[in-house]
Amino acid sequence: MELFFPVRPDLADFRGSPEPAPGARVVFSEELWLSARRRGGHPEPASDVRWRAGFHVYRHARDVLTWPCRLWRVRDVADERRQEDERWFSTCRELTVVDEVPSWWVLGPHGERVAEFVEQVRALTPRQVAVVAVAEGEPVRRGAPADLGNCAVHVNAAFHEAADRAGDHLRTWDADLGSLVLSDPAWLRARQAVHAALRAVAAPEQCSAAEREVLARRWDARGAAHT
């Protein structure tokens, strides 16, 4: 069975040798994994945590949560381990790399366009947010939700990265959550616009052309911030 193996583009999360390449037999290094945990200030792992350590491999590319990434198709996994609560992936200690596939496969059938959209969201500026926040359009689409896979997770992460760049004044302390949460009205409205536009980008076949235009209208208005 062929599976999918993601790694960060800089290999920062890779704990094995040799580096992935077509035809390579890659072996997990528990010592590299333990060293990374110690550098991160984590305690020595319990036996069940150590047992589960290994390369994360996925049956379906869309289940991958790593983004950005490089994505490898692999086979002949050895010492595969799966816990009952791990529905989307399993771990293994050895694998053979078949080839590298487009990383945007993790973003679904329209992943190439979604990847571009994620980067646009990541580059969002306060000036663009101000324009999007007052633009007319539909913040959310009525009806059954689109199958976006993990796209919303990656888009949300990119949006919060842009908000973090804009400054801490956009957030207030939430005592119930015990953390800072986004509270600025303009950014909250812009986030609605982002997720509405995502549905037009990631699942265009579920909307008519007119619906896609309405979903993306507020997001598209950000271009006016440059004029």
PAZAPA-4460 file (N, C-alpha, C; in steps of 0.05 Angstrom, whole numbers, plus 32768, in hexadecimal, padded with zeros to 4 digits):
% residues 227
    n_x    n_y    n_z   ca_x   ca_y   ca_z    c_x    c_y    c_z   seq   type   mol
   8011   7FE8   8000   8000   8000   8000   8012   8019   8000     1      M     A
   800A   802C   7FEF   8019   8045   7FEF   800C   8059   8003     2      E     A
   801E   8067   8011   8015   807A   8026   8023   8095   8020     3      L     A
   801C   80A9   802F   8028   80C3   802C   8037   80CC   8045     4      F     A
   804F   80D7   8040   8061   80DE   8056   8068   80FC   8053     5      F     A
   805F   810E   8065   8066   812A   8062   807D   8132   8074     6      P     A
   808D   8145   806B   80A2   8151   807B   80A2   816F   8076     7      V     A
   80AC   817E   8089   80AF   819A   8085   80C3   81A0   806E     8      R     A
   80BF   81B5   805F   80D2   81BB   8049   80EF   81BC   8052     9      P     A
   80F4   81C6   806A   810F   81C8   8074   8118   81AF   8084    10      D     A
   8107   819A   8084   810D   8181   8092   810F   8184   80B0    11      L     A
   8105   819A   80BB   8108   819F   80D7   80FA   818A   80E8    12      A     A
   80E6   817C   80DE   80D8   8168   80ED   80E0   814C   80E5    13      D     A
   80F5   8149   80D5   80FD   812E   80CB   8111   8122   80E0    14      F     A
   810A   810A   80E8   811A   80FC   80FC   8122   80E0   80F1    15      R     A
   8135   80E0   80DE   813D   80C7   80D2   8154   80CA   80BF    16      G     A
   815A   80B5   80B1   816F   80B6   809C   816B   809F   8089    17      S     A
   8173   80A2   8070   817D   80BB   8064   8165   80CE   805F    18      P     A
   816A   80E6   8054   8155   80F8   804D   8144   80EC   8037    19      E     A
   8129   80F2   8038   8117   80E6   8024   8120   80ED   8007    20      P     A
   8120   80D8   7FF6   8126   80DB   7FDA   811B   80C2   7FCC    21      A     A
   8113   80C4   7FB3   8108   80AD   7FA5   811A   8095   7FA7    22      P     A
   810E   807F   7FB0   811D   8065   7FB2   812A   8061   7FCD    23      G     A
   812C   8076   7FDE   813A   8073   7FF7   812B   8063   800B    24      A     A
   8139   8053   801A   812E   8045   8031   8135   8055   804A    25      R     A
   8120   8062   8056   8124   8076   806B   811E   8069   8086    26      V     A
   812F   806D   8099   812C   8060   80B3   8129   8076   80C9    27      V     A
   8115   8072   80DA   8110   8085   80F0   8126   8082   8105    28      F     A
   812F   8099   8110   8143   809A   8125   8136   80A2   813F    29      S     A
   8134   8090   8151   8129   8097   816C   813B   80AA   817A    30      E     A
   8155   80A8   8176   8167   80BA   8184   8163   80D7   817A    31      E     A
   8160   80DB   8160   815B   80F6   8156   8140   8100   8161    32      L     A
   812D   80EF   8163   8113   80F7   816E   8115   80FF   818B    33      W     A
   8124   80EF   819B   8127   80F5   81B7   8137   810F   81BB    34      L     A
   814B   8114   81AA   815B   812C   81AC   814A   8145   81A6    35      S     A
   8138   8142   8192   8126   8159   818C   8114   815F   81A3    36      A     A
   8109   814A   81B0   80F8   814E   81C7   8107   815C   81DE    37      R     A
   811F   8154   81E3   812E   8160   81F8   8134   817E   81F2    38      R     A
   813B   8184   81D9   813F   81A0   81D2   8126   81B0   81D6    39      R     A
   810F   81A4   81D2   80F6   81B2   81D5   80ED   81B3   81F2    40      G     A
   80FC   81A8   8204   80F5   81AA   8221   80E1   8195   8229    41      G     A
   80DC   8181   8219   80C8   816C   8220   80D5   8158   8233    42      H     A
   80C5   814C   8245   80CF   8137   8257   80D5   811E   8247    43      P     A
   80E3   810C   8254   80E8   80F2   8248   80CE   80E4   8243    44      E     A
   80CA   80D9   822B   80B0   80CE   8224   80AA   80B4   8233    45      P     A
   8090   80B1   8239   8087   8097   8244   808A   8081   8230    46      A     A
   8088   8069   8238   808C   8052   8226   8078   8051   8210    47      S     A
   805E   805A   8215   804B   8059   8200   8050   806F   81EB    48      D     A
   805A   8086   81F4   8061   809B   81E1   8079   8092   81D0    49      V     A
   808C   8086   81DD   80A4   807D   81CE   809C   8067   81BA    50      R     A
   8089   8057   81C1   8080   8041   81B0   8073   804D   8196    51      W     A
   8065   8063   8199   8057   806F   8182   8069   8080   8171    52      R     A
   8081   8086   817A   8093   8098   816B   809A   808C   8150    53      A     A
   809C   809C   813C   80A3   8093   8121   809A   80A7   810C    54      G     A
   809E   809F   80F3   8094   80B0   80DD   8076   80AF   80DC    55      F     A
   8069   80C5   80D8   804C   80C6   80D4   8046   80C2   80B6    56      H     A
   8036   80AD   80B0   802F   80A7   8095   8010   80A7   8093    57      V     A
   8006   80B0   807C   7FE9   80B4   8078   7FDF   80A4   8060    58      Y     A
   7FC7   809A   8063   7FBB   808C   804C   7FB1   809F   8037    59      R     A
   7FA9   80B7   803F   7F9F   80CB   802C   7FAE   80E5   8030    60      H     A
   7FB7   80F1   801A   7FC6   810A   801C   7FB6   8120   802A    61      A     A
   7F9C   8120   8027   7F8C   8136   8032   7F8B   8135   8051    62      R     A
   7F93   811E   805C   7F93   811C   8079   7FAC   8129   8086    63      D     A
   7FC0   8130   8076   7FD9   813B   8080   7FD3   8157   808C    64      V     A
   7FDE   815C   80A3   7FDA   8176   80B1   7FF3   8188   80AE    65      L     A
   8009   817D   80A4   8021   818D   80A1   801F   819F   8089    66      T     A
   8023   81B9   808D   8024   81CC   8076   8033   81E5   807F    67      W     A
   8046   81EF   806E   804E   81E3   8055   805D   81CA   8059    68      P     A
   8060   81BA   8044   806E   81A1   8046   8079   8198   802C    69      C     A
   8089   8183   802D   8090   8173   8015   8081   8158   801A    70      R     A
   8077   814D   8005   8067   8135   8008   8072   811E   7FF7    71      L     A
   8076   8108   8005   8082   80F0   7FF8   806E   80D9   7FF8    72      W     A
   806D   80CC   7FE1   805E   80B3   7FE0   8071   809C   7FE8    73      R     A
   8068   808B   7FFB   807A   8077   8006   806B   805B   8006    74      V     A
   807B   8047   8009   8071   802B   800B   8083   801B   801D    75      R     A
   807C   8001   8020   808C   7FEE   8030   8093   7FF9   804B    76      D     A
   807F   8004   8059   8085   800E   8074   8089   7FF7   8087    77      V     A
   809B   7FFA   809A   80A2   7FE5   80AD   809C   7FEF   80C9    78      A     A
   8093   7FDC   80DA   808D   7FE2   80F6   8078   7FF7   80F8    79      D     A
   8062   7FF4   80E9   804D   8007   80E9   803C   8004   8103    80      E     A
   8035   801B   810E   8027   801B   8128   8010   802F   8126    81      R     A
   7FF9   8027   8130   7FE1   8038   812F   7FD2   8035   814A    82      R     A
   7FCC   804C   8156   7FBC   804C   816E   7F9E   804F   8166    83      Q     A
   7F8D   8046   8178   7F70   8047   8172   7F66   8064   816D    84      E     A
   7F73   8078   817A   7F69   8093   8176   7F77   80A1   815F    85      D     A
   7F88   8093   8150   7F96   809F   8139   7F88   8095   8120    86      E     A
   7F74   80A3   8118   7F64   809B   8100   7F72   80A2   80E6    87      R     A
   7F82   80B7   80E6   7F8B   80C2   80CC   7FA7   80B9   80C5    88      W     A
   7FB6   80B1   80D8   7FD2   80AA   80D2   7FDB   8093   80E3    89      F     A
   7FF2   8087   80DB   7FFF   8073   80EC   801C   807B   80ED    90      S     A
   802C   806E   80FE   8048   8073   80FF   8057   805B   80F6    91      T     A
   806F   805F   80EC   8080   8048   80E3   809D   804F   80E8    92      C     A
   80AE   803B   80E9   80CA   803F   80EE   80DC   803E   80D5    93      R     A
   80D1   8033   80BF   80DF   8033   80A6   80CB   8036   808F    94      E     A
   80D5   8041   8079   80C4   8043   8061   80D6   8046   8049    95      L     A
   80CA   8040   8032   80D8   8044   8018   80CA   805A   8009    96      T     A
   80DA   806E   8000   80CE   8084   7FF1   80CA   807C   7FD4    97      V     A
   80B2   8080   7FCA   80AC   807B   7FAE   80B3   8094   7F9D    98      V     A
   80A7   80AB   7FA4   80AC   80C3   7F96   80A1   80DB   7FA5    99      D     A
   80A8   80F3   7F9D   809D   810B   7FA9   8086   8114   7F98   100      E     A
   8070   811C   7FA5   8058   8124   7F98   8053   8142   7F9F   101      V     A
   8042   8150   7F90   803D   816C   7F96   8032   816F   7FB3   102      P     A
   803E   8181   7FC1   8037   8185   7FDD   801A   818E   7FE0   103      S     A
   800F   819C   7FCB   7FF4   81A7   7FCE   7FDF   8190   7FCD   104      W     A
   7FE7   8178   7FC8   7FD4   8162   7FCA   7FC7   8161   7FE6   105      W     A
   7FD5   816A   7FFA   7FC9   8169   8015   7FB2   817D   8018   106      V     A
   7FAF   8190   8005   7F9A   81A4   8006   7F83   819D   7FF4   107      L     A
   7F82   8184   7FEA   7F6A   817B   7FDB   7F6D   817E   7FBD   108      G     A
   7F57   8178   7FAF   7F58   8177   7F91   7F5E   8193   7F85   109      P     A
   7F59   81A8   7F93   7F5F   81C3   7F8A   7F76   81CF   7F9A   110      H     A
   7F87   81BD   7FA3   7F9C   81C5   7FB6   7FAF   81DA   7FAC   111      G     A
   7FB5   81DA   7F91   7FC7   81EE   7F87   7FBD   820A   7F8B   112      E     A
   7FA3   820E   7F86   7F97   8228   7F8A   7F94   822E   7FA8   113      R     A
   7F8E   821A   7FB8   7F8C   821E   7FD5   7FA7   8226   7FE0   114      V     A
   7FBD   821A   7FD7   7FD7   8222   7FE0   7FDD   823F   7FDB   115      A     A
   7FD5   8249   7FC3   7FD9   8265   7FBD   7FC8   8276   7FD0   116      E     A
   7FB0   826D   7FD5   7F9E   827C   7FE7   7FA9   827D   8003   117      F     A
   7FB4   8268   800D   7FC0   8267   8028   7FD6   827C   802A   118      V     A
   7FE6   827E   8015   7FFC   8292   8016   7FF1   82AF   8014   119      E     A
   7FDB   82B3   8006   7FCF   82CD   8005   7FC5   82D5   8021   120      Q     A
   7FB9   82C1   802F   7FAF   82C6   804A   7FC6   82CC   805C   121      V     A
   7FDC   82BD   805A   7FF3   82C1   806B   7FFE   82DE   8068   122      R     A
   7FFC   82E9   8050   8007   8303   804A   7FF4   831A   8050   123      A     A
   7FDD   8314   805B   7FC8   8328   8061   7FD3   833E   8072   124      L     A
   7FCC   8357   806B   7FD5   836F   8079   7FBE   837D   8087   125      T     A
   7FC4   838C   809C   7FAE   839B   80A9   7F9E   83AD   8096   126      P     A
   7FAC   83B9   8083   7F9E   83CA   8070   7F8A   83BA   805F   127      R     A
   7F92   83A2   8057   7F80   8390   8048   7F68   8388   8059   128      Q     A
   7F6E   8382   8072   7F59   8379   8085   7F44   8390   8088   129      V     A
   7F4D   83A8   8089   7F3B   83BF   808C   7F28   83C1   8074   130      A     A
   7F32   83BA   805D   7F21   83BB   8044   7F0E   83A4   8044   131      V     A
   7F18   838C   804A   7F07   8374   8049   7EF1   8376   805E   132      V     A
   7EF7   8381   8075   7EE4   8382   808B   7ECB   8392   8084   133      A     A
   7ECD   83A6   8073   7EB6   83B7   806C   7EAA   83B0   8051   134      V     A
   7EB6   839C   8043   7EAC   8395   8029   7E92   8386   802B   135      A     A
   7E82   8388   8017   7E68   837A   8016   7E6D   835D   800C   136      E     A
   7E5C   834B   8015   7E5F   832F   800C   7E53   831D   8021   137      G     A
   7E53   8303   801A   7E48   82EF   802C   7E5E   82E3   803D   138      E     A
   7E5D   82E6   8058   7E73   82DC   8069   7E74   82BE   806A   139      P     A
   7E5E   82B0   8069   7E5D   8293   8069   7E49   8289   8055   140      V     A
   7E4D   8272   804A   7E3B   8267   8037   7E26   8257   8045   141      R     A
   7E0D   825A   803D   7DF7   824A   8049   7DF7   822F   803C   142      R     A
   7DEC   821C   804B   7DEA   8201   8040   7DFE   81EE   804C   143      G     A
   7E00   81D7   8040   7E12   81C2   804B   7E2F   81CC   8048   144      A     A
   7E40   81C5   805C   7E5C   81CE   805B   7E6B   81BF   8045   145      P     A
   7E7E   81CD   803A   7E8F   81C1   8025   7EA3   81AE   8032   146      A     A
   7EAD   819A   8023   7EC2   8189   802D   7EDC   8196   8028   147      D     A
   7EE7   81A3   803C   7F00   81B2   8039   7F18   81A3   8043   148      L     A
   7F14   818B   804D   7F2A   817C   8059   7F37   818C   806F   149      G     A
   7F52   818E   806E   7F60   819E   8082   7F67   81BA   8079   150      N     A
   7F5C   81C2   8062   7F62   81DD   8057   7F5D   81F3   806B   151      C     A
   7F46   81F1   8079   7F3F   8206   808B   7F54   8208   80A2   152      A     A
   7F5F   81F2   80AA   7F74   81F3   80BF   7F8C   8203   80B5   153      V     A
   7F95   81FE   809D   7FAC   820C   8092   7FA7   8229   808D   154      H     A
   7F8F   822F   8083   7F87   824B   807F   7F85   825A   8099   155      V     A
   7F7A   824E   80AD   7F77   825B   80C7   7F93   8260   80D3   156      N     A
   7FA5   824E   80D0   7FC0   8252   80DA   7FCD   8269   80CC   157      A     A
   7FCA   826B   80B2   7FD5   8281   80A3   7FC9   829C   80AB   158      A     A
   7FAF   829C   80B0   7FA1   82B4   80B8   7FAC   82BE   80D3   159      F     A
   7FAF   82AC   80E6   7FB9   82B4   8100   7FD6   82BC   80FF   160      H     A
   7FE5   82B2   80EC   8000   82BB   80E9   8000   82D8   80E0   161      E     A
   7FEE   82DF   80CD   7FEC   82FB   80C5   7FE3   830D   80DC   162      A     A
   7FD0   8303   80EC   7FC6   8313   8103   7FDD   8317   8117   163      A     A
   7FED   8302   811C   8003   8305   812F   8017   831B   8125   164      D     A
   801B   831C   810B   802D   8330   8100   8022   834C   8105   165      R     A
   8008   834F   8105   7FFB   8369   8108   7FFD   8374   8124   166      A     A
   8000   8362   8138   8004   836B   8154   7FF1   835F   8168   167      G     A
   7FFA   8360   8181   7FEA   8353   8197   7FD1   8363   819D   168      D     A
   7FCE   837B   8194   7FB6   838B   819A   7F9D   837F   818E   169      H     A
   7FA0   836C   817C   7F89   8360   816F   7F7C   834B   8181   170      L     A
   7F89   8344   8197   7F80   832E   81A8   7F7A   8338   81C4   171      R     A
   7F67   832A   81D1   7F62   832F   81ED   7F63   8314   81FC   172      T     A
   7F66   8317   8216   7F69   82FF   8227   7F4E   82F2   822B   173      W     A
   7F4C   82D8   8227   7F34   82C8   822C   7F39   82B7   8245   174      D     A
   7F2C   82BE   825A   7F30   82B0   8274   7F28   8293   8272   175      A     A
   7F13   828D   8264   7F09   8272   8262   7F1D   8260   8253   176      D     A
   7F29   826B   823E   7F3D   825C   822E   7F59   825E   823A   177      L     A
   7F5D   8273   824A   7F77   8277   8255   7F8B   827F   8240   178      G     A
   7F83   828E   822C   7F95   8297   8217   7F8A   82B0   8209   179      S     A
   7F9B   82BC   81F9   7F93   82D3   81E9   7F84   82C9   81D1   180      L     A
   7F6E   82D7   81CA   7F5E   82CF   81B3   7F59   82E8   81A2   181      V     A
   7F56   82E3   8188   7F52   82F9   8175   7F37   8306   817B   182      L     A
   7F37   8320   817E   7F1E   832E   8186   7F19   8347   8175   183      S     A
   7F2C   834F   8165   7F29   8368   8155   7F12   8364   8141   184      D     A
   7EFE   8375   8141   7EE6   8371   812F   7EEE   836F   8111   185      P     A
   7F00   8380   8108   7F07   837F   80EC   7F14   8365   80E4   186      A     A
   7F26   835B   80F5   7F34   8342   80EF   7F20   832A   80F2   187      W     A
   7F0E   832B   8104   7EFA   8316   8106   7EE8   8315   80ED   188      L     A
   7EE1   832C   80E3   7ED1   832D   80CA   7EE2   8324   80B2   189      R     A
   7EFB   832C   80B2   7F0C   8323   809D   7F10   8304   809D   190      A     A
   7F11   82F9   80B5   7F13   82DC   80B7   7EFB   82CE   80AB   191      R     A
   7EE3   82D9   80AF   7ECB   82CE   80A3   7ECE   82CF   8084   192      Q     A
   7ED8   82E5   807A   7EDB   82E8   805D   7EEF   82D4   8052   193      A     A
   7F05   82CF   8061   7F19   82BC   8059   7F0D   82A0   8056   194      V     A
   7EFE   8298   806A   7EF3   827C   806A   7EDC   827A   8055   195      H     A
   7ECE   828F   8050   7EBA   828E   803B   7EC8   828B   8020   196      A     A
   7EDD   829A   801B   7EEC   8298   8002   7EF9   827D   7FFF   197      A     A
   7F02   8271   8015   7F0E   8257   8013   7EFB   8242   8007   198      L     A
   7EE2   8244   800D   7ECE   8231   8002   7ECC   8234   7FE4   199      R     A
   7ECF   824C   7FDA   7ECE   8250   7FBD   7EE7   8245   7FB0   200      A     A
   7EFE   8246   7FBE   7F18   823D   7FB3   7F1B   821F   7FB5   201      V     A
   7F14   8214   7FCD   7F1A   81F7   7FD2   7F04   81E5   7FC8   202      A     A
   7EEB   81EF   7FC5   7ED5   81DD   7FBC   7EC4   81EC   7FA8   203      A     A
   7ED0   81F5   7F92   7EC1   8205   7F7E   7EAA   81F6   7F71   204      P     A
   7EAC   81DC   7F70   7E97   81CC   7F63   7E7D   81CB   7F73   205      E     A
   7E7F   81D3   7F8D   7E67   81D3   7F9E   7E58   81EE   7F9C   206      Q     A
   7E62   8200   7F8C   7E55   821B   7F8A   7E51   8222   7F6D   207      C     A
   7E3D   8232   7F67   7E3A   823D   7F4D   7E4E   8254   7F4A   208      S     A
   7E52   825D   7F31   7E65   8273   7F2D   7E5C   828C   7F3C   209      A     A
   7E41   8291   7F3D   7E37   82A8   7F4C   7E3C   82A5   7F6A   210      A     A
   7E39   828C   7F75   7E3E   8288   7F91   7E5B   828C   7F98   211      E     A
   7E6D   8282   7F86   7E8A   8286   7F8B   7E91   82A3   7F8B   212      R     A
   7E84   82B3   7F7A   7E8A   82CF   7F79   7E82   82DD   7F93   213      E     A
   7E6B   82D5   7F9E   7E61   82E0   7FB7   7E73   82D8   7FCE   214      V     A
   7E7B   82BF   7FCE   7E8C   82B5   7FE4   7EA7   82C3   7FE5   215      L     A
   7EB2   82C9   7FCD   7ECD   82D5   7FCC   7ECC   82F3   7FCB   216      A     A
   7EB5   8300   7FC9   7EB3   831D   7FC4   7EC2   832D   7FD9   217      R     A
   7EBD   8327   7FF2   7ECA   8337   8008   7EE8   8333   8008   218      R     A
   7EF0   831A   8004   7F0D   8314   8003   7F1A   8322   7FEC   219      W     A
   7F0E   8321   7FD5   7F19   832E   7FBD   7F1C   834C   7FC0   220      D     A
   7F0B   8357   7FD2   7F0C   8374   7FD5   7F27   837E   7FE1   221      A     A
   7F37   836C   7FEB   7F50   8374   7FF8   7F63   8382   7FE4   222      R     A
   7F5F   837C   7FCA   7F6F   8389   7FB5   7F6D   83A7   7FB6   223      G     A
   7F56   83B2   7FBF   7F52   83CE   7FC0   7F65   83DC   7FD4   224      A     A
   7F70   83CC   7FE6   7F82   83D7   7FFA   7F9C   83E2   7FEE   225      A     A
   7FA2   83DA   7FD5   7FBB   83E2   7FC8   7FB7   83FB   7FB8   226      H     A
   7F9E   8405   7FB6   7F99   841C   7FA5   7F95   8435   7FB6   227      T     A
***
